[in-house]
Amino acid sequence: MSRIKKGDEVVVLSGKDKGKRGKVIERIPKEDKIIVEGISITKRHIRATRRGQESGIVEREAPIPSCKVMLICPRCGKRARIGIKISKVSEEKLRICKKCGEVID
C-alpha cells in the first residue's frame, strides 16, 4: 500500500521547490516518483509533427522522488507521517495521521 496517493496534498521537503505545497497529479510506482501540480516545472521544446501544428516551448511538471515530499493531514492541516492501520470490520488497510490519529482514506 502506498503512503501517498493521487489527489493528496503534499509539501516538498528539499530541493529548489522546498516548502511549496501542491496536489499529486500522478504516481509512477515503478520509479517511486510522483508528479505534483505546480512543482518542479521544466521547459520542453515541442516540434510541429503535423501540418498546422505549432512548435514552441511548453512548461510542464517533472517527476520528483516520493521520499522528498510529506503528506499534509486534511484534519489538522500540518505535515505528518503516515501510519497503516488494519480495519477490524472490513480487514482493509487504512492510512492514518501519526499526529492526530485521524483516518485519511
Helices and strands as residue ranges (DSSP letters): E 9-12, E 21-28, E 33-36, E 41-46, E 56-61, E 64-65, G 66-68, E 69-71, E 82-86, E 93-97
